[in-house]
Amino acid sequence: MKGLFLLSLVVIAPLVHAAAQTAPKTPQTPQKTKLGATLVTRAEAVTPLATGSQYTQIDFNWAYTANVPACGASLTNCVSGFTLTDTTLGTVVATPSTLGPTALSFAYQPAGGIPFGTSAFSLVANGYDSNGKALTSTAASVSVVVNVTALNSPTNLTGVPQ
């Protein structure tokens, strides 16, 4: 009885292995990029601010699983890096020359600090196809919201009797 059981395993195992090898493979889809942002507080938050908030920097981070190798000397079938764009202002914040193919974070310090309100950002992966034609991924996006939560009190109030 034991021998019959072992014999059936010896016959079934190769059949299962062969079936797995010939089964249709599901196409591999690249992992979507998820973009996150963290605000960094200004040290002197109580001082008067022109147009910016108490924040001086946005720390961006993301996850990315490449489906092609990083670009080398040949710009074909590869990923070259990322482009980060402030979509509220329509300005490019960083390009693949700053955000290479292995980058997963970036610290952004806009002149004048982070404005009040909502600022939207997008991140795309850049690369090249088999003919060397530039490719861009679908954008991941994040919004950074800075709301006014308090007002400074007036100071040096004086009164003069009349």
C-alpha positions in Angstrom: 0.0 0.0 0.0 2.8 2.4 0.9 4.6 1.6 -2.3 1.5 2.3 -4.4 1.1 5.7 -2.7 4.8 6.6 -3.4 4.5 5.4 -7.0 1.4 7.7 -7.5 3.4 10.7 -6.2 6.3 9.9 -8.6 3.9 9.8 -11.5 1.7 12.8 -10.5 4.5 15.3 -9.5 6.0 15.5 -13.0 2.5 15.9 -14.5 1.8 18.8 -12.2 5.2 20.4 -13.0 4.6 20.0 -16.8 1.2 21.5 -16.5 2.6 24.5 -14.6 5.3 25.0 -17.3 2.7 25.0 -20.2 0.0 27.1 -18.5 -0.5 30.5 -20.0 1.4 33.2 -18.2 -0.4 36.3 -17.1 1.1 39.5 -18.4 3.2 41.3 -15.8 1.8 44.7 -15.1 4.1 47.3 -13.6 3.3 48.4 -10.0 1.6 51.7 -9.8 3.6 54.5 -8.2 2.3 55.9 -4.9 3.4 59.4 -4.1 3.4 60.8 -0.5 4.3 64.2 0.9 5.3 65.4 4.4 5.5 69.1 5.4 8.6 70.3 7.3 7.9 73.2 9.8 9.8 76.5 9.7 11.8 77.0 12.9 10.7 80.6 13.5 7.0 80.0 12.8 5.9 83.0 15.0 7.8 85.6 12.9 5.8 87.5 10.2 5.5 85.6 7.0 5.0 87.3 3.6 3.0 84.8 1.6 4.3 81.5 2.7 3.1 79.3 5.6 5.1 78.0 8.6 6.4 75.2 6.3 9.7 75.5 4.4 10.0 72.1 2.8 7.9 69.2 1.4 9.5 65.8 1.7 8.2 63.6 -1.2 8.5 59.8 -1.1 7.2 57.0 -3.4 7.4 53.3 -4.1 8.4 52.1 -7.6 9.0 48.7 -9.1 10.7 49.1 -12.5 9.6 46.7 -15.3 12.8 47.5 -17.3 16.4 48.0 -16.3 17.9 51.5 -15.5 19.3 53.3 -18.6 23.0 52.9 -19.3 25.0 54.0 -22.3 22.2 52.8 -24.6 18.9 54.7 -24.2 16.7 51.8 -25.3 14.3 49.6 -23.2 15.2 51.3 -20.0 14.0 53.7 -17.2 16.0 57.0 -16.8 14.4 58.5 -13.7 11.4 60.6 -12.6 9.9 64.0 -13.2 8.2 65.8 -10.3 5.8 68.7 -11.3 4.0 71.3 -9.3 0.7 71.0 -11.2 -0.8 74.0 -9.4 1.8 76.3 -10.8 2.6 74.3 -13.9 6.3 74.1 -13.1 8.7 71.2 -13.2 10.3 70.8 -9.7 12.8 68.0 -10.6 13.8 66.0 -13.6 15.6 62.6 -14.2 18.9 64.4 -13.9 18.1 65.0 -10.3 15.7 62.0 -9.7 17.5 59.0 -11.2 16.0 55.6 -11.7 16.7 54.4 -8.1 15.4 57.6 -6.4 12.5 57.1 -4.0 12.4 60.5 -2.3 13.0 64.2 -2.8 13.1 67.2 -0.5 11.6 70.3 -2.2 12.2 73.8 -0.8 10.3 76.4 -2.8 11.5 80.0 -2.6 9.3 81.8 -0.1 8.2 78.6 1.6 5.0 76.5 1.2 2.0 78.7 0.3 -1.3 78.5 2.2 -4.0 76.5 0.4 -3.8 73.4 -1.7 -0.7 72.6 -3.9 -0.9 69.6 -6.2 2.1 67.6 -7.5 2.6 64.8 -9.9 5.3 62.3 -10.4 6.0 60.3 -13.6 8.7 57.7 -14.5 10.6 58.5 -17.7 12.4 56.0 -20.0 12.8 54.8 -23.5 11.3 52.1 -25.8 13.2 49.7 -28.0 13.6 52.4 -30.7 15.0 55.0 -28.3 11.7 56.9 -28.3 11.0 58.7 -24.9 8.3 57.1 -22.8 6.4 58.5 -19.8 4.4 56.6 -17.3 1.0 57.5 -15.9 1.3 60.1 -13.2 1.0 59.5 -9.5 -0.3 62.6 -7.7 -0.5 64.1 -4.2 -2.0 67.3 -2.8 -0.4 69.2 0.0 -2.9 71.3 2.1 -1.8 74.1 4.4 -4.7 75.7 6.2 -4.7 78.7 8.4 -5.5 77.4 11.9 -4.7 80.5 14.1 -3.8 84.1 13.9 -1.1 85.9 15.8 -2.3 88.4 18.4 -1.6 92.1 17.9 1.2 93.5 20.0 2.3 96.9 21.4 -1.3 98.2 21.7 -1.2 101.6 23.4 -3.9 104.1 24.4 -3.5 107.8 24.9 -6.1 109.7 26.9 -7.7 112.7 25.2 
